Every structure is written in C-alpha cells, then in structure tokens.
Amino acid sequence: MMNARHFYPAVASAVFTIVAALPAWSAPAHDADRSLYRAPRAQQAPQVDGIADEPAWQQAAWREIDQRWLGPELSSADFEGRYKVVWTQGKLYLLAEFVDDVLIDTHRDPLVQYWDDDCLEIFIDEDHSGGNHQYNHNAFAYHLSLDNQAIDIGTDEQPHSYSHHVESRWRQQGNKVTWEVSIDIYSDAYRDGASDNRPQRLSAGKVMGFMVAYCDNDGSELREHFIGSEFAAGDHKDRGWIDAGLFGTLELVD
C-alpha cells in the first residue's frame, strides 16, 4: 500500500502568519517557511453537529486550504476550502468549510483506498517534533471519510480505524460542506491495541505540528486532486502522511 499511496499522481486572538524563519522551538526536522496558527481557547466546547453556530468559532481566524499537491489546475467551483481551530482542556476542535461540486465515497470498505474518496485529512504532531511518522505514532494523519470514520496507518504498516479518537459530523447545503471535528490528542507513546492510552490534557502555550488537507474525487477510480494548507516544495508534495516536517505550527492561546 505504501508505494500505491505515495505515487498516485492523481476579530480576534487567533491569527495566522507565514513565518520566514524557524522559531526557536523548531527543529531541523521541519521544512522552512511553515505557517503558524494561534488557536483560541473555547469557553464552551462547540457541539459537533456540522452547524457551526457556537460563539467559540467567532473567535478563531480562517486559514485557507489552497496548496495544490496533486492534480491539474482546478476552478473554485470544483474546490475551495478553509478551516479554523479552537480548543478546550480535553480536545482540539476543527471547523472546515469546502466548496466541492461532487461528493464521492465509492470504496465502501473504510480501509481500502480511503484516500481516493472525498475525505478530510487532519495531520497532528503532538510534540511538534517533525520527522518520519509513516509507520509510527510520532504523528497522526487522520483521513475522515464521508461516513465520519477516521483512518490512519498503524505500527503494523496496515490501515486502522482511529474513529474512537475523533468525533466528526458534516452537512451540505448546495455545493458547500460544513464539517466539524473534535479530536483527542495523543502523544507518540500511543500503542495500537493498548487499553491504557490516555489523551493529552491541553493548555495555553502548547505547540503542535498541524496541517489540513482534502482529497477530491469527482468520479474517477483515483482521486483527481489533493489540496493542503501548507506549501510543499519538490516533486513529491504528497508526503505529509510520511513526513511531519511538512506540517505547519499550531499554538494554543487563551
């Protein structure tokens, strides 16, 4: 599965900036010119229902999903995307909005070619360490399907459902999709199948690696486009599922 996945060609206290130099807490394992998003604390946790009418969302800034990693040029009618983030002590919350003219989920087995259906992908590196996370939990790359399952690769090099980490709901009105997600944040000590895994408690000042992407399929066997929130240099732009150094930086603030 590795080779197939890798080579498919197919306002307020929250602000984001593009930083020209790596901050002091970054390591050489990170690409240069990563974005920084400051996510505000939610005084009341959003309800994950795909409606996004909670006051917490008004405090967070939008960040565009506009970097074309795979596929030809596409129009705004085919795809547009953006996201915002808030947090509580227990969870991270993401709101994403997409314009997608066709929604596709043809691979009914959630562990088979899940990246070739329309899906929201959320990348999280809990300790902002960067580096390889292909077959380990140095970072997670949650693929959220249209039936709200969360899939990533485990340490046995096989896809697994991590839906127990994530609550996901979306609603569609016309071509616009509103998607809300809550996420338990786990460290690299996470062990597949263990009963004693515990999510991290979040607090202001915490810094994580973070990135959002969207797999877009308009009716083909393979996805036509892969669009992300971070600039990816080089020929292999679809490397976020392996390399956490591509992620941007998420800072939790009060």
Secondary structure, 3 states (H helix, E strand, C coil): CHHHHHHCCCCCCCCEEECCCCCCCCCCCCCCCCEEEEEEECCCCCCCCCCCCCHHHHHCCCEECCEEEECCCCCCCCEEEEEEEEECCCCEEEEEEEEECCCCCCCCCCCCCHHHCCEEEEEEECCCCCCECCCCCCCEEEEECCCCCEEEECCCCCEEECHHHEEEEEEEECCEEEEEEEECCCCCCCCCCCCCCCCCCCCCCCEEEEEEEEEECCCCCCCCEEEECCCCCCCCCCCCCCEHHHCEEEEEEC
